[in-house]
């Protein structure tokens, strides 16, 4: 009995002391840092290792003088020059912060801002080889994809303070149901990309769709949020095949997505296409490998935040996450 109690106590301590697995607390409302929905010139591509090469934010098409907007409510913690480039940082609480560069600030350190407030204008001297705004998001020392902040009125639920969680969940659920009904009524995908199945892509596995792209109640985290891909229910060990020819750009383990692999397919029908396979048990190709259509990439598993064997497929078109079924 004493041994059992000791084991349970150790398990409890380990459970409490695992903050690295916790989801970041994102603002309930966020928006683009430029007017409208700007074009993404270069998507978020963090390094596999903290010190490695990568793109720790997104580059948005902009020209000098364009207004820069606060992507979420917060307080300006820095407005100045770094290496000769204007940089603005806004803290959003809980260790979360956004950065914007190159910017000529119209606010000073300590200014409280609301989402959408004008905080500066795009300056010259960007790293894009042209004109752009580099937008970053950090949770402490961890870089996140700033596009996670975009809600665009769709009711995406962020992990919020417990005191507000029930109300936000109810509101998000109602908006998600309304959005799903509207989409079903007009028969569209997340974005208009042309007829599905006419781009030469195929499903990486032959299983049935067990969870489609869209808002759902997360089976592990128990919050309403965007399900950012399509789940295909198949047995563990089922071969995962390349949906289209391409090059492996990343292969790594993610606490949420498990063993994942990203393929860059180049431009297809005028759009830059990237796909990701998630939750695999293992892969048999590596970064830099060129793969052919239908080639075995790896095998289905249940790694990361998963409740069973399946493949979670994600698709980006010109850097924008879309419903995979609108493209396959």
C-alpha positions as CSV (number, residue, x, y, z in Angstrom):
1,X,0.0,0.0,0.0
2,X,2.8,2.4,0.9
3,X,4.5,1.7,-2.5
4,X,1.2,2.3,-4.3
5,X,0.8,5.7,-2.6
6,X,4.3,6.6,-3.4
7,X,3.8,5.8,-7.1
8,X,0.6,7.8,-7.2
9,X,2.3,10.8,-5.6
10,X,5.1,10.7,-8.1
11,X,2.6,10.5,-11.0
12,X,0.7,13.5,-9.6
13,X,3.9,15.6,-9.3
14,X,4.9,14.7,-12.8
15,X,1.5,15.7,-14.1
16,X,1.6,19.1,-12.3
17,X,5.1,19.9,-13.4
18,X,4.7,19.5,-17.1
19,X,4.1,23.1,-18.3
20,X,5.8,22.5,-21.6
21,X,2.8,20.4,-22.7
22,X,0.3,23.1,-21.9
23,X,-1.4,24.9,-24.8
24,X,-0.6,28.6,-25.1
25,X,-3.2,31.0,-23.7
26,X,-4.2,33.0,-26.8
27,X,-6.4,36.1,-26.8
28,X,-10.1,35.4,-27.5
29,X,-10.1,38.1,-30.2
30,X,-7.3,38.7,-32.7
31,X,-6.8,40.1,-36.2
32,X,-4.4,40.8,-39.0
33,X,-1.8,43.5,-38.3
34,X,-2.6,45.1,-41.7
35,X,-5.9,46.2,-43.2
36,X,-8.0,43.4,-44.8
37,X,-6.5,39.9,-45.2
38,X,-3.0,40.5,-46.5
39,X,-1.1,38.1,-48.7
40,X,1.4,35.9,-47.0
41,X,4.7,36.1,-48.8
42,X,6.6,33.7,-46.5
43,X,4.9,31.4,-44.0
44,X,5.9,30.4,-40.5
45,X,8.6,27.8,-40.6
46,X,10.2,27.4,-37.1
47,X,13.5,25.6,-36.7
48,X,13.5,22.0,-35.6
49,X,16.0,23.0,-32.9
50,X,15.7,26.3,-31.0
51,X,19.1,27.5,-32.3
52,X,18.6,26.3,-35.9
53,X,17.7,28.2,-39.1
54,X,14.0,28.9,-39.8
55,X,11.4,31.6,-40.3
56,X,10.1,32.5,-36.9
57,X,7.1,34.5,-38.1
58,X,5.2,35.4,-41.3
59,X,6.0,38.0,-43.9
60,X,3.0,39.9,-45.1
61,X,2.8,41.9,-48.4
62,X,2.9,45.6,-47.5
63,X,4.4,48.8,-48.7
64,X,6.0,51.7,-46.8
65,X,3.4,53.9,-45.2
66,X,0.7,51.1,-44.7
67,X,-0.9,51.3,-41.3
68,X,0.2,48.6,-38.8
69,X,-2.5,47.4,-36.5
70,X,-2.3,45.7,-33.1
71,X,-3.1,42.0,-33.7
72,X,-4.6,41.7,-30.2
73,X,-5.2,43.9,-27.1
74,X,-2.2,44.5,-24.9
75,X,0.6,46.9,-23.8
76,X,3.5,48.2,-25.9
77,X,6.7,46.9,-24.3
78,X,9.2,48.1,-26.9
79,X,9.1,50.7,-29.7
80,X,12.5,51.5,-31.1
81,X,15.3,50.4,-33.4
82,X,17.1,47.1,-33.5
83,X,20.1,46.7,-35.9
84,X,18.9,49.8,-37.7
85,X,15.3,48.5,-38.2
86,X,12.2,49.8,-36.5
87,X,10.7,47.2,-34.2
88,X,7.5,47.2,-32.1
89,X,6.6,44.6,-29.4
90,X,3.2,44.3,-27.7
91,X,2.7,42.1,-24.6
92,X,-0.7,40.4,-24.4
93,X,-0.4,38.8,-20.9
94,X,0.6,35.4,-19.8
95,X,4.0,35.6,-21.5
96,X,2.5,36.1,-25.0
97,X,3.8,38.9,-27.2
98,X,3.7,40.0,-30.8
99,X,6.4,41.8,-32.8
100,X,6.2,43.9,-35.9
101,X,9.0,45.1,-38.2
102,X,10.1,47.2,-40.0
103,X,7.8,49.8,-38.3
104,X,7.8,53.5,-37.6
105,X,5.9,53.5,-34.3
106,X,3.1,55.8,-33.5
107,X,2.9,54.7,-29.9
108,X,5.4,54.6,-27.1
109,X,6.4,52.0,-24.5
110,X,3.7,51.6,-21.9
111,X,0.8,52.5,-24.3
112,X,-2.3,50.2,-23.8
113,X,-3.8,49.2,-27.2
114,X,-6.9,47.4,-28.3
115,X,-7.1,44.9,-31.2
116,X,-7.1,46.8,-34.5
117,X,-5.6,50.0,-33.0
118,X,-3.1,51.8,-35.3
119,X,0.3,51.4,-33.7
120,X,2.6,52.5,-36.5
121,X,3.3,52.4,-40.3
122,X,5.4,50.0,-42.3
123,X,8.9,51.4,-42.8
124,X,11.6,50.6,-45.3
125,X,14.4,48.2,-44.7
126,X,12.5,44.9,-44.6
127,X,14.4,41.6,-45.0
128,X,12.0,40.3,-47.7
129,X,14.1,41.5,-50.7
130,X,11.2,43.9,-51.3
131,X,8.5,45.4,-49.1
132,X,6.8,43.5,-46.4
133,X,5.8,43.4,-42.7
134,X,7.4,40.7,-40.6
135,X,4.9,39.6,-37.9
136,X,5.9,37.4,-35.0
137,X,4.3,35.7,-32.0
138,X,6.0,34.3,-28.9
139,X,4.9,32.5,-25.8
140,X,7.8,33.2,-23.5
141,X,10.8,32.0,-25.5
142,X,8.8,29.7,-27.8
143,X,7.9,31.0,-31.3
144,X,4.4,30.4,-32.5
145,X,2.6,30.9,-35.8
146,X,1.0,34.4,-35.5
147,X,-1.8,33.3,-37.8
148,X,-3.1,31.5,-34.7
149,X,-4.4,34.9,-33.5
150,X,-6.7,35.4,-36.4
151,X,-10.4,34.9,-35.5
152,X,-12.0,37.0,-38.3
153,X,-15.3,36.8,-36.4
154,X,-15.5,33.0,-36.8
155,X,-15.7,32.4,-33.1
156,X,-12.6,30.3,-32.8
157,X,-12.1,29.5,-29.1
158,X,-8.8,30.4,-27.5
159,X,-7.8,28.9,-24.2
160,X,-8.9,31.6,-21.8
161,X,-9.1,32.3,-18.1
162,X,-11.3,29.8,-16.3
163,X,-13.6,32.6,-15.1
164,X,-14.6,33.4,-18.7
165,X,-14.2,29.9,-20.3
166,X,-17.9,28.8,-20.0
167,X,-19.2,31.9,-21.6
168,X,-16.7,31.9,-24.4
169,X,-17.3,28.2,-25.1
170,X,-21.0,28.8,-25.4
171,X,-20.6,31.7,-27.7
172,X,-18.0,29.9,-29.8
173,X,-20.2,26.8,-30.1
174,X,-23.1,28.9,-31.3
175,X,-21.0,30.8,-33.9
176,X,-19.4,27.5,-35.1
177,X,-22.7,25.9,-35.6
178,X,-24.0,28.9,-37.5
179,X,-20.9,29.0,-39.7
180,X,-21.1,25.3,-40.4
181,X,-24.7,25.7,-41.4
182,X,-23.9,28.6,-43.7
183,X,-21.1,26.7,-45.4
184,X,-23.3,23.6,-45.9
185,X,-26.0,25.7,-47.4
186,X,-23.8,27.0,-50.2
187,X,-21.6,23.9,-50.5
188,X,-18.2,25.6,-50.2
189,X,-14.9,24.7,-48.6
190,X,-13.0,27.0,-46.4
191,X,-11.8,29.0,-49.4
192,X,-12.6,28.7,-53.1
193,X,-9.8,26.8,-54.7
194,X,-11.6,25.1,-57.7
195,X,-13.2,21.7,-58.0
196,X,-11.9,19.1,-55.6
197,X,-10.2,16.2,-57.1
198,X,-9.1,18.0,-60.3
199,X,-5.6,19.1,-59.2
200,X,-3.9,15.7,-59.5
201,X,-3.7,15.1,-55.7
202,X,-4.9,11.9,-54.1
203,X,-5.7,10.8,-50.5
204,X,-2.6,9.6,-48.7
205,X,-4.6,6.7,-47.1
206,X,-7.7,5.0,-48.2
207,X,-9.7,5.3,-44.9
208,X,-13.0,7.0,-44.3
209,X,-13.1,10.6,-43.0
210,X,-13.6,10.4,-39.3
211,X,-13.3,14.1,-38.5
212,X,-13.5,16.8,-41.2
213,X,-11.9,20.2,-41.3
214,X,-13.8,22.8,-39.2
215,X,-14.8,23.7,-35.7
216,X,-15.3,20.9,-33.2
217,X,-15.0,20.1,-29.5
218,X,-11.4,18.9,-29.1
219,X,-11.5,15.2,-27.8
220,X,-8.3,15.7,-25.7
221,X,-8.2,19.4,-24.7
222,X,-12.0,19.7,-24.3
223,X,-12.4,23.1,-25.9
224,X,-14.1,24.3,-29.0
225,X,-11.4,25.0,-31.6
226,X,-10.6,24.8,-35.3
227,X,-9.8,21.2,-36.4
228,X,-7.1,22.3,-38.9
229,X,-7.1,19.3,-41.1
230,X,-9.0,16.1,-42.2
231,X,-8.7,12.9,-40.2
232,X,-8.7,9.5,-42.0
233,X,-9.5,6.5,-39.8
234,X,-7.2,3.6,-40.7
235,X,-5.2,1.0,-38.7
236,X,-1.9,1.8,-37.2
237,X,0.8,0.6,-39.6
238,X,-1.1,1.5,-42.7
239,X,1.3,3.0,-45.4
240,X,1.0,6.8,-45.8
241,X,1.6,7.7,-49.5
242,X,2.6,11.0,-51.0
243,X,-0.6,12.8,-52.2
244,X,1.5,14.4,-55.0
245,X,5.1,14.7,-56.0
246,X,7.2,17.0,-53.9
247,X,10.1,17.6,-51.5
248,X,10.3,16.8,-47.8
249,X,10.9,20.1,-46.0
250,X,10.4,19.1,-42.4
251,X,10.2,15.9,-40.3
252,X,10.0,16.1,-36.6
253,X,8.0,15.3,-33.4
254,X,5.5,17.8,-32.1
255,X,3.7,17.4,-28.8
256,X,0.3,17.9,-30.4
257,X,0.8,16.6,-34.0
258,X,3.1,13.7,-33.0
259,X,5.4,12.5,-35.7
260,X,4.8,14.9,-38.6
261,X,6.2,15.4,-42.1
262,X,5.7,18.4,-44.4
263,X,5.9,18.3,-48.2
264,X,6.4,21.2,-50.5
265,X,4.7,20.4,-53.8
266,X,5.7,23.7,-55.6
267,X,3.1,25.6,-57.6
268,X,0.1,23.6,-58.8
269,X,-2.7,25.3,-60.8
270,X,-1.2,28.6,-59.9
271,X,-1.0,28.1,-56.1
272,X,2.0,27.2,-53.8
273,X,0.9,23.9,-52.2
274,X,2.2,22.4,-48.9
275,X,0.8,19.3,-47.2
276,X,1.5,17.8,-43.7
277,X,1.0,14.3,-42.4
278,X,0.6,14.0,-38.7
279,X,0.5,11.4,-35.9
280,X,2.5,8.8,-37.8
281,X,4.3,6.0,-36.0
282,X,7.4,6.6,-38.2
283,X,8.6,7.9,-41.6
284,X,10.9,6.3,-44.1
285,X,11.8,9.5,-45.9
286,X,13.8,12.5,-44.6
287,X,14.2,16.2,-45.0
288,X,15.5,17.0,-48.5
289,X,14.1,13.8,-50.2
290,X,12.3,14.2,-53.4
291,X,9.2,11.9,-53.4
292,X,7.0,10.8,-56.2
293,X,3.2,10.7,-56.3
294,X,2.1,7.6,-54.3
295,X,5.5,6.9,-52.8
296,X,5.4,5.5,-49.2
297,X,6.3,8.2,-46.8
298,X,5.7,6.3,-43.5
299,X,3.1,4.5,-41.5
300,X,0.0,5.6,-39.6
301,X,0.2,5.8,-35.9
302,X,-1.4,7.6,-32.9
303,X,1.4,9.8,-31.6
304,X,1.0,13.2,-30.1
305,X,-2.5,14.4,-28.9
306,X,-4.4,11.5,-30.4
307,X,-7.2,9.2,-29.3
308,X,-6.6,6.4,-31.8
309,X,-4.9,5.3,-35.0
310,X,-5.5,7.8,-37.8
311,X,-3.8,10.2,-40.3
312,X,-4.4,13.9,-39.8
313,X,-3.8,15.7,-43.2
314,X,-3.3,19.4,-43.5
315,X,-3.1,21.6,-46.7
316,X,-1.8,25.1,-47.2
317,X,-2.4,27.1,-50.4
318,X,-0.1,30.2,-50.8
319,X,0.6,29.9,-47.0
320,X,-3.1,29.8,-46.0
321,X,-4.5,26.8,-44.2
322,X,-7.5,25.3,-46.1
323,X,-9.9,22.4,-46.0
324,X,-8.0,19.4,-47.5
325,X,-11.1,18.0,-49.0
326,X,-11.5,21.2,-51.1
327,X,-8.2,20.3,-52.9
328,X,-7.9,16.5,-53.0
